[in-house]
């Protein structure tokens, strides 16, 4: 079973993705902040991270910077799913190796699930 770590501080969004991804057979872990997400990534070694970059207390890019500095996590696959449509942030996210940067409002949840499956070769 593939594990997905969702970093999202809006419970309604994280719960919706957890429900949809669990129905598809994924194990889903949720973090609401960068510190918690780094610890969960260290402990669970997820197959993919779904990252919201516009968190209430932090920028999700901080998560990318931190995990790229940790040897066992520096190749972690990350998909940004956010409504924060800022060109500078996108460039920075790709600089830190995200697989893709999807704007939530431009994609239905089922499309995002298909992208996740594609990234995990399922």
DSSP file (Angstrom, degrees, kcal/mol; ACC not computed):
  #  RESIDUE AA STRUCTURE BP1 BP2  ACC     N-H-->O    O-->H-N    N-H-->O    O-->H-N    TCO  KAPPA ALPHA  PHI   PSI    X-CA   Y-CA   Z-CA
    1    1 A X              0   0    0      0, 0.0     2,-0.2     0, 0.0    25,-0.1   0.000 360.0 360.0 360.0 131.0    0.0    0.0    0.0
    2    2 A X        -     0   0    0     23,-0.3    25,-2.8    44,-0.1     2,-0.4  -0.577 360.0-139.9 -82.0 142.6    1.3    3.4   -1.0
    3    3 A X  E     -a   27   0A   0     -2,-0.2    44,-2.4    23,-0.2    45,-1.3  -0.874  13.8-166.7-108.0 134.7    1.5    6.1    1.6
    4    4 A X  E     -ab  28  48A   0     23,-2.9    25,-2.7    -2,-0.4     2,-0.6  -0.980   8.1-153.8-121.9 129.8    0.6    9.8    0.9
    5    5 A X  E     -ab  29  49A   0     43,-2.4    45,-3.0    -2,-0.4     2,-0.5  -0.910  10.8-159.7-101.4 122.0    1.4   12.6    3.3
    6    6 A X  E     -ab  30  50A   0     23,-3.2    25,-3.0    -2,-0.6     2,-0.7  -0.901   4.5-164.0-103.4 125.3   -1.0   15.6    2.9
    7    7 A X  E     +ab  31  51A   0     43,-3.2    45,-2.1    -2,-0.5     2,-0.3  -0.905  37.2 132.8-109.9 103.7    0.2   18.9    4.2
    8    8 A X        -     0   0    0     23,-2.2    25,-0.1    -2,-0.7    47,-0.1  -0.966  43.7-159.4-155.7 128.1   -2.8   21.1    4.5
    9    9 A X  S    S+     0   0    0     -2,-0.3     2,-0.8    45,-0.1    23,-0.1   0.459  74.5  86.2 -95.2  -0.2   -4.1   23.3    7.3
   10   10 A X    >>  -     0   0    0      1,-0.2     4,-2.3     2,-0.0     3,-0.8  -0.882  66.2-157.8-101.0 109.4   -7.7   23.5    6.2
   11   11 A X  H 3> S+     0   0    0     -2,-0.8     4,-3.0     1,-0.3     5,-0.3   0.843  88.2  57.3 -56.8 -40.6   -9.4   20.4    7.7
   12   12 A X  H 3> S+     0   0    0      1,-0.2     4,-1.5     2,-0.2    -1,-0.3   0.876 111.2  44.1 -61.5 -36.3  -12.2   20.3    5.2
   13   13 A X  H <> S+     0   0    0     -3,-0.8     4,-2.3     2,-0.2     5,-0.2   0.941 115.1  46.3 -72.7 -49.1   -9.8   20.0    2.3
   14   14 A X  H  X S+     0   0    0     -4,-2.3     4,-2.5     1,-0.2    -2,-0.2   0.893 113.2  50.4 -63.3 -39.1   -7.5   17.5    4.0
   15   15 A X  H  X S+     0   0    0     -4,-3.0     4,-2.5    -5,-0.2    -1,-0.2   0.898 109.2  51.6 -64.6 -40.1  -10.4   15.3    5.1
   16   16 A X  H  X S+     0   0    0     -4,-1.5     4,-2.4    -5,-0.3    -2,-0.2   0.937 113.7  43.1 -62.9 -46.8  -11.9   15.4    1.5
   17   17 A X  H  X S+     0   0    0     -4,-2.3     4,-2.8     2,-0.2     5,-0.3   0.878 112.3  53.9 -68.0 -36.1   -8.6   14.2    0.0
   18   18 A X  H  X S+     0   0    0     -4,-2.5     4,-2.5    -5,-0.2     5,-0.2   0.932 110.6  47.2 -61.9 -44.0   -8.1   11.7    2.7
   19   19 A X  H  X S+     0   0    0     -4,-2.5     4,-2.0     2,-0.2    -2,-0.2   0.952 115.5  44.3 -61.1 -50.8  -11.5   10.2    2.0
   20   20 A X  H  X S+     0   0    0     -4,-2.4     4,-0.8     1,-0.2    -2,-0.2   0.904 117.3  44.4 -63.9 -42.6  -11.0   10.1   -1.8
   21   21 A X  H  <>S+     0   0    0     -4,-2.8     5,-2.3     2,-0.2     3,-0.3   0.860 110.5  54.0 -73.4 -35.5   -7.4    8.7   -1.6
   22   22 A X  H ><5S+     0   0    0     -4,-2.5     3,-1.7    -5,-0.3    -1,-0.2   0.897 104.7  55.6 -63.4 -39.5   -8.4    6.1    1.1
   23   23 A X  H 3<5S+     0   0    0     -4,-2.0    -1,-0.2     1,-0.3    -2,-0.2   0.779 104.4  54.9 -61.9 -26.0  -11.1    4.9   -1.2
   24   24 A X  T 3<5S-     0   0    0     -4,-0.8    -1,-0.3    -3,-0.3    -2,-0.2   0.399 127.6 -99.6 -88.8   2.0   -8.5    4.4   -3.9
   25   25 A X  T < 5S+     0   0    0     -3,-1.7   -23,-0.3     1,-0.3     2,-0.3   0.603  77.3 135.3  94.6  12.1   -6.4    2.2   -1.6
   26   26 A X      < -     0   0    0     -5,-2.3     2,-0.5   -25,-0.1    -1,-0.3  -0.667  55.2-127.4 -92.1 148.4   -3.8    4.7   -0.3
   27   27 A X  E     -a    3   0A   0    -25,-2.8   -23,-2.9    -2,-0.3     2,-0.4  -0.835  33.2-156.9 -86.8 131.2   -2.7    5.1    3.3
   28   28 A X  E     -a    4   0A   0     -2,-0.5     2,-0.4   -25,-0.2   -23,-0.2  -0.943  16.2-175.2-121.6 131.7   -3.1    8.8    4.1
   29   29 A X  E     -a    5   0A   0    -25,-2.7   -23,-3.2    -2,-0.4     2,-0.4  -0.953  13.8-151.0-119.9 141.4   -1.3   10.8    6.8
   30   30 A X  E     -a    6   0A   0     -2,-0.4     2,-0.4   -25,-0.2   -23,-0.2  -0.945  13.6-179.3-120.9 135.0   -2.2   14.5    7.4
   31   31 A X  E     -a    7   0A   0    -25,-3.0   -23,-2.2    -2,-0.4     3,-0.1  -0.970  13.9-163.6-125.0 145.0    0.0   17.3    8.8
   32   32 A X  S    S+     0   0    0     -2,-0.4     2,-0.3   -25,-0.2   -25,-0.1   0.565  72.6  29.5-104.1 -10.0   -1.1   20.8    9.3
   33   33 A X  S  > S-     0   0    0      1,-0.1     4,-2.2   -25,-0.1     5,-0.1  -0.924  81.3-105.6-144.8 169.6    2.3   22.5    9.6
   34   34 A X  H  > S+     0   0    0     -2,-0.3     4,-2.6     2,-0.2     5,-0.2   0.909 114.5  50.4 -65.1 -46.6    5.8   22.2    8.4
   35   35 A X  H  > S+     0   0    0      1,-0.2     4,-2.0     2,-0.2    -1,-0.2   0.942 114.2  44.8 -59.2 -48.5    7.4   20.9   11.6
   36   36 A X  H  > S+     0   0    0      1,-0.2     4,-2.6     2,-0.2    -1,-0.2   0.898 112.8  52.4 -61.3 -41.2    4.8   18.2   11.9
   37   37 A X  H  X S+     0   0    0     -4,-2.2     4,-2.6     2,-0.2    -2,-0.2   0.895 107.5  50.7 -64.8 -41.1    5.1   17.3    8.2
   38   38 A X  H  X S+     0   0    0     -4,-2.6     4,-2.2     2,-0.2    -1,-0.2   0.927 112.7  46.8 -63.1 -43.9    8.9   16.9    8.4
   39   39 A X  H  X S+     0   0    0     -4,-2.0     4,-2.3    -5,-0.2    -2,-0.2   0.924 113.4  48.1 -64.1 -44.2    8.6   14.6   11.4
   40   40 A X  H  X S+     0   0    0     -4,-2.6     4,-2.9     1,-0.2     5,-0.4   0.889 110.9  51.6 -63.8 -38.4    5.9   12.6    9.8
   41   41 A X  H  X S+     0   0    0     -4,-2.6     4,-1.8     2,-0.2    -1,-0.2   0.909 110.5  48.7 -64.4 -41.5    8.0   12.3    6.6
   42   42 A X  H  < S+     0   0    0     -4,-2.2    -2,-0.2    -5,-0.2    -1,-0.2   0.920 119.1  38.6 -61.8 -44.0   11.0   11.1    8.6
   43   43 A X  H  < S+     0   0    0     -4,-2.3    -2,-0.2    -5,-0.2    -1,-0.2   0.836 127.6  29.4 -79.8 -34.4    8.9    8.5   10.4
   44   44 A X  H  < S-     0   0    0     -4,-2.9    -3,-0.2    -5,-0.2    -2,-0.2   0.651  82.6-147.5-104.9 -16.5    6.6    7.3    7.7
   45   45 A X     <  -     0   0    0     -4,-1.8   -42,-0.2    -5,-0.4    -4,-0.1   0.953  25.6-148.9  47.0  65.1    8.7    7.7    4.5
   46   46 A X        -     0   0    0     -5,-0.1    31,-0.3     1,-0.1   -42,-0.2  -0.185  16.7-134.3 -64.2 155.3    5.6    8.5    2.3
   47   47 A X  S    S+     0   0    0    -44,-2.4     2,-0.3     1,-0.3    30,-0.3   0.736  90.3   8.9 -77.8 -24.8    5.6    7.6   -1.4
   48   48 A X  E     -b    4   0A   0    -45,-1.3   -43,-2.4    28,-0.1     2,-0.5  -0.985  64.6-146.4-156.2 144.7    4.2   11.0   -2.2
   49   49 A X  E     -bc   5  78A   0     28,-2.2    30,-3.3    -2,-0.3     2,-0.6  -0.962   6.8-154.6-114.2 132.0    3.6   14.3   -0.5
   50   50 A X  E     -bc   6  79A   0    -45,-3.0   -43,-3.2    -2,-0.5     2,-0.5  -0.940  24.6-163.7-102.3 117.4    0.6   16.6   -1.4
   51   51 A X  E     -bc   7  80A   0     28,-2.7    30,-2.2    -2,-0.6     2,-0.6  -0.902  22.2-159.9-117.3 125.1    1.7   20.1   -0.4
   52   52 A X        -     0   0    0    -45,-2.1    30,-0.1    -2,-0.5     3,-0.1  -0.883  10.4-163.7 -89.8 124.7   -0.3   23.2    0.1
   53   53 A X  S    S+     0   0    0     -2,-0.6     7,-2.6     1,-0.2     2,-1.2   0.760  75.5  68.4 -84.2 -23.0    2.1   26.1   -0.1
   54   54 A X  B     +E   59   0B   0      5,-0.2     2,-0.2     6,-0.1    -1,-0.2  -0.664  68.0 165.8 -99.6  80.8   -0.1   28.8    1.4
   55   55 A X        -     0   0    0      3,-1.2   -22,-0.1    -2,-1.2   -23,-0.0  -0.604  45.9-115.8 -92.2 156.1   -0.3   27.6    5.0
   56   56 A X  S    S+     0   0    0     -2,-0.2    -1,-0.1     1,-0.2   -23,-0.1   0.848 110.0  19.6 -63.8 -35.4   -1.7   29.8    7.8
   57   57 A X  S    S+     0   0    0      1,-0.1     2,-0.3    -3,-0.0    -1,-0.2   0.618 129.4  22.4-109.2 -15.8    1.6   30.1    9.7
   58   58 A X  S    S-     0   0    0    -24,-0.0    -3,-1.2     3,-0.0     2,-0.5  -0.889  74.5-105.4-145.1 169.7    4.2   29.1    7.2
   59   59 A X  B >>  -E   54   0B   0     -2,-0.3     3,-2.0    -5,-0.2     4,-0.5  -0.889  26.1-135.1-100.1 132.8    5.0   28.8    3.5
   60   60 A X  H >> S+     0   0    0     -7,-2.6     4,-1.4    -2,-0.5     3,-0.8   0.747 102.5  71.6 -59.5 -23.3    5.0   25.2    2.2
   61   61 A X  H 3> S+     0   0    0     -8,-0.4     4,-2.6     1,-0.3    -1,-0.3   0.819  87.1  65.6 -62.3 -28.2    8.2   25.9    0.4
   62   62 A X  H <> S+     0   0    0     -3,-2.0     4,-2.3     1,-0.2    -1,-0.3   0.874  98.4  53.2 -59.0 -36.5    9.8   25.9    3.8
   63   63 A X  H <X S+     0   0    0     -3,-0.8     4,-2.7    -4,-0.5     5,-0.3   0.934 108.3  49.5 -62.4 -45.8    8.9   22.2    3.9
   64   64 A X  H  X S+     0   0    0     -4,-1.4     4,-2.0     1,-0.2    -2,-0.2   0.923 110.7  49.5 -59.7 -45.6   10.7   21.6    0.6
   65   65 A X  H  X S+     0   0    0     -4,-2.6     4,-0.7     1,-0.2    -1,-0.2   0.929 113.4  46.7 -59.6 -46.2   13.8   23.4    1.8
   66   66 A X  H >< S+     0   0    0     -4,-2.3     3,-0.7     1,-0.2     4,-0.4   0.915 112.6  46.8 -66.7 -44.2   14.0   21.4    5.0
   67   67 A X  H >< S+     0   0    0     -4,-2.7     3,-1.1     1,-0.2     6,-0.3   0.830 106.4  58.6 -71.3 -28.6   13.4   18.0    3.4
   68   68 A X  H 3< S+     0   0    0     -4,-2.0    -1,-0.2    -5,-0.3    -2,-0.2   0.724 103.2  54.9 -70.5 -18.5   15.9   18.6    0.7
   69   69 A X  T << S+     0   0    0     -3,-0.7     2,-0.6    -4,-0.7    -1,-0.2   0.541  92.6  81.8 -87.3  -8.4   18.5   19.2    3.4
   70   70 A X  S X> S-     0   0    0     -3,-1.1     3,-2.0    -4,-0.4     4,-1.2  -0.882  75.6-145.6-103.0 116.4   17.8   15.7    5.0
   71   71 A X  G >4 S+     0   0    0     -2,-0.6     3,-0.7     1,-0.3     4,-0.3   0.858  96.3  47.9 -50.9 -47.3   19.6   13.0    3.2
   72   72 A X  G 34 S+     0   0    0      1,-0.2    -1,-0.3     2,-0.1     3,-0.1   0.602 121.2  37.8 -74.6  -8.5   17.0   10.3    3.6
   73   73 A X  G X4 S+     0   0    0     -3,-2.0     3,-2.1    -6,-0.3    -1,-0.2   0.431  83.8  99.4-116.0  -2.5   14.2   12.7    2.4
   74   74 A X  T << S+     0   0    0     -4,-1.2    -2,-0.1    -3,-0.7    -3,-0.1   0.662  86.8  47.1 -68.5 -12.7   15.9   14.7   -0.3
   75   75 A X  T 3  S+     0   0    0     -4,-0.3    -1,-0.3    -8,-0.1    -2,-0.1   0.247  80.2 141.0-107.0  13.5   14.4   12.6   -3.1
   76   76 A X    <   -     0   0    0     -3,-2.1     2,-0.4    -9,-0.1   -29,-0.1  -0.300  55.2-121.7 -56.0 130.9   10.9   12.7   -1.6
   77   77 A X        -     0   0    0    -30,-0.3   -28,-2.2   -31,-0.3     2,-0.4  -0.649  34.7-173.8 -79.3 128.6    8.2   13.1   -4.4
   78   78 A X  E     -c   49   0A   0     19,-0.4    21,-3.4    -2,-0.4    22,-0.6  -0.987  16.0-169.3-130.9 131.8    6.1   16.2   -3.8
   79   79 A X  E     -cd  50 100A   0    -30,-3.3   -28,-2.7    -2,-0.4     2,-0.5  -0.984  18.8-142.6-116.2 120.5    3.0   17.4   -5.7
   80   80 A X  E     +cd  51 101A   0     20,-2.5    22,-3.1    -2,-0.5     2,-0.4  -0.721  20.3 178.1 -83.6 129.7    1.9   21.0   -4.9
   81   81 A X  E     + d   0 102A   0    -30,-2.2     2,-0.3    -2,-0.5    22,-0.2  -0.913  29.1 130.2-130.8 103.2   -1.9   21.4   -4.8
   82   82 A X  E     - d   0 103A   0     20,-2.5    22,-1.4    -2,-0.4    23,-0.1  -0.954  61.7-135.3-150.4 159.9   -2.7   24.9   -3.9
   83   83 A X  S    S+     0   0    0     -2,-0.3     2,-1.3    20,-0.3    20,-0.1   0.339  76.6 109.6 -98.2   3.4   -4.7   28.0   -4.9
   84   84 A X        -     0   0    0      1,-0.1     2,-1.2     2,-0.1   -31,-0.1  -0.679  49.3-176.5 -81.6  96.6   -1.7   30.1   -4.4
   85   85 A X        +     0   0    0     -2,-1.3     2,-0.5     4,-0.1    -1,-0.1  -0.622  23.2 143.7-101.3  73.7   -1.0   31.0   -8.0
   86   86 A X     >  -     0   0    0     -2,-1.2     4,-2.4     1,-0.1     5,-0.2  -0.962  44.6-147.8-118.9 123.4    2.2   33.0   -7.7
   87   87 A X  H  > S+     0   0    0     -2,-0.5     4,-2.5     1,-0.2     5,-0.2   0.882  98.6  51.7 -59.8 -42.4    4.9   32.7  -10.4
   88   88 A X  H  > S+     0   0    0      1,-0.2     4,-2.3     2,-0.2    -1,-0.2   0.907 111.0  48.1 -61.0 -42.4    7.8   33.3   -8.0
   89   89 A X  H  > S+     0   0    0      2,-0.2     4,-2.7     1,-0.2    -1,-0.2   0.898 110.5  51.6 -65.8 -40.6    6.5   30.6   -5.6
   90   90 A X  H  X S+     0   0    0     -4,-2.4     4,-2.6     2,-0.2     5,-0.2   0.936 110.2  48.7 -60.4 -46.6    6.1   28.1   -8.5
   91   91 A X  H  X S+     0   0    0     -4,-2.5     4,-2.0     1,-0.2    -2,-0.2   0.921 113.0  47.6 -60.1 -44.3    9.6   28.7   -9.7
   92   92 A X  H  X S+     0   0    0     -4,-2.3     4,-1.3     2,-0.2    -1,-0.2   0.905 110.5  51.8 -64.4 -41.3   10.9   28.2   -6.2
   93   93 A X  H  <>S+     0   0    0     -4,-2.7     5,-1.5     1,-0.2     3,-0.4   0.925 111.4  46.5 -61.8 -44.9    8.9   25.0   -5.7
   94   94 A X  H ><5S+     0   0    0     -4,-2.6     3,-1.8     1,-0.2    -1,-0.2   0.848 105.4  60.7 -66.5 -32.6   10.2   23.6   -9.0
   95   95 A X  H 3<5S+     0   0    0     -4,-2.0    -1,-0.2     1,-0.3    -2,-0.2   0.851 104.7  50.1 -59.3 -33.9   13.7   24.6   -8.0
   96   96 A X  T 3<5S-     0   0    0     -4,-1.3    -1,-0.3    -3,-0.4    -2,-0.2   0.165 127.7 -99.3 -95.0  17.7   13.3   22.3   -5.0
   97   97 A X  T < 5 +     0   0    0     -3,-1.8   -19,-0.4     1,-0.2    -3,-0.2   0.718  56.2 169.1  84.8  24.7   12.1   19.4   -7.1
   98   98 A X      < -     0   0    0     -5,-1.5   -19,-0.2     1,-0.1    -1,-0.2  -0.416  33.9-137.7 -67.6 149.5    8.3   19.3   -7.0
   99   99 A X  S    S-     0   0    0    -21,-3.4     2,-0.3     1,-0.3   -20,-0.2   0.839  77.5 -18.1 -75.9 -34.9    6.8   16.9   -9.6
  100  100 A X  E     -d   79   0A   0    -22,-0.6   -20,-2.5     2,-0.0     2,-0.4  -0.973  53.2-135.0-164.2 164.7    4.0   19.4  -10.5
  101  101 A X  E     -d   80   0A   0     -2,-0.3     2,-0.4   -22,-0.2   -20,-0.2  -0.911  27.8-173.6-132.4 101.8    2.2   22.5   -9.3
  102  102 A X  E     -d   81   0A   0    -22,-3.1   -20,-2.5    -2,-0.4     2,-0.6  -0.800  22.2-134.6-103.0 138.2   -1.6   22.2   -9.6
  103  103 A X  E >   -d   82   0A   0     -2,-0.4     3,-1.7   -22,-0.2     4,-0.5  -0.821  15.4-144.8 -90.5 119.2   -4.0   25.0   -8.9
  104  104 A X  G >  S+     0   0    0    -22,-1.4     3,-1.7    -2,-0.6    -1,-0.2   0.880  96.6  54.3 -51.0 -47.3   -6.9   23.5   -6.9
  105  105 A X  G 3  S+     0   0    0      1,-0.3    -1,-0.3   -23,-0.1   -22,-0.1   0.663 106.3  53.8 -68.5 -14.0   -9.6   25.7   -8.4
  106  106 A X  G <  S+     0   0    0     -3,-1.7     2,-0.4     1,-0.1    -1,-0.3   0.489 108.6  54.3 -94.2  -4.7   -8.5   24.6  -11.9
  107  107 A X  S <  S-     0   0    0     -3,-1.7     2,-0.1    -4,-0.5    -1,-0.1  -0.992  75.9-131.5-135.3 133.7   -8.8   20.9  -11.2
  108  108 A X    >>  -     0   0    0     -2,-0.4     4,-1.7     1,-0.1     3,-1.0  -0.489  36.4-109.2 -72.5 152.7  -11.6   18.7   -9.8
  109  109 A X  H 3> S+     0   0    0      1,-0.3     4,-2.4     2,-0.2     5,-0.2   0.852 119.9  57.5 -52.6 -36.3  -10.6   16.4   -6.9
  110  110 A X  H 3> S+     0   0    0      1,-0.2     4,-1.9     2,-0.2    -1,-0.3   0.847 104.5  52.0 -66.7 -31.0  -10.9   13.4   -9.2
  111  111 A X  H <> S+     0   0    0     -3,-1.0     4,-2.0     2,-0.2    -1,-0.2   0.881 109.0  49.9 -68.5 -38.1   -8.4   15.0  -11.6
  112  112 A X  H  X S+     0   0    0     -4,-1.7     4,-2.3     2,-0.2    -2,-0.2   0.896 108.5  52.5 -67.4 -39.5   -6.0   15.5   -8.8
  113  113 A X  H  X S+     0   0    0     -4,-2.4     4,-2.4     1,-0.2    -2,-0.2   0.908 108.6  51.0 -61.1 -41.7   -6.4   11.8   -7.7
  114  114 A X  H  X S+     0   0    0     -4,-1.9     4,-2.3     1,-0.2    -2,-0.2   0.894 109.1  50.7 -62.5 -39.7   -5.6   10.8  -11.3
  115  115 A X  H  X S+     0   0    0     -4,-2.0     4,-2.6     2,-0.2    -2,-0.2   0.899 109.4  51.2 -63.5 -40.9   -2.5   12.9  -11.3
  116  116 A X  H  X S+     0   0    0     -4,-2.3     4,-1.8     2,-0.2    -2,-0.2   0.932 110.4  48.3 -61.9 -46.4   -1.5   11.3   -8.0
  117  117 A X  H  <>S+     0   0    0     -4,-2.4     5,-3.1     1,-0.2    -1,-0.2   0.897 110.7  51.9 -60.5 -41.0   -2.0    7.8   -9.5
  118  118 A X  H ><5S+     0   0    0     -4,-2.3     3,-1.4     1,-0.2    -2,-0.2   0.934 109.6  48.7 -61.0 -46.8    0.1    8.9  -12.5
  119  119 A X  H 3<5S+     0   0    0     -4,-2.6    -1,-0.2     1,-0.3    -2,-0.2   0.816 114.7  45.7 -64.7 -29.7    2.9   10.1  -10.3
  120  120 A X  T 3<5S-     0   0    0     -4,-1.8    -1,-0.3    -5,-0.2    -2,-0.2   0.316 113.4-120.0 -94.9   8.2    2.8    6.8   -8.4
  121  121 A X  T < 5       0   0    0     -3,-1.4    -3,-0.2    -4,-0.2    -2,-0.1   0.909 360.0 360.0  55.5  47.9    2.6    4.8  -11.6
  122  122 A X      <       0   0    0     -5,-3.1    -4,-0.2    -6,-0.1    -5,-0.1   0.383 360.0 360.0-116.9 360.0   -0.7    3.2  -10.7
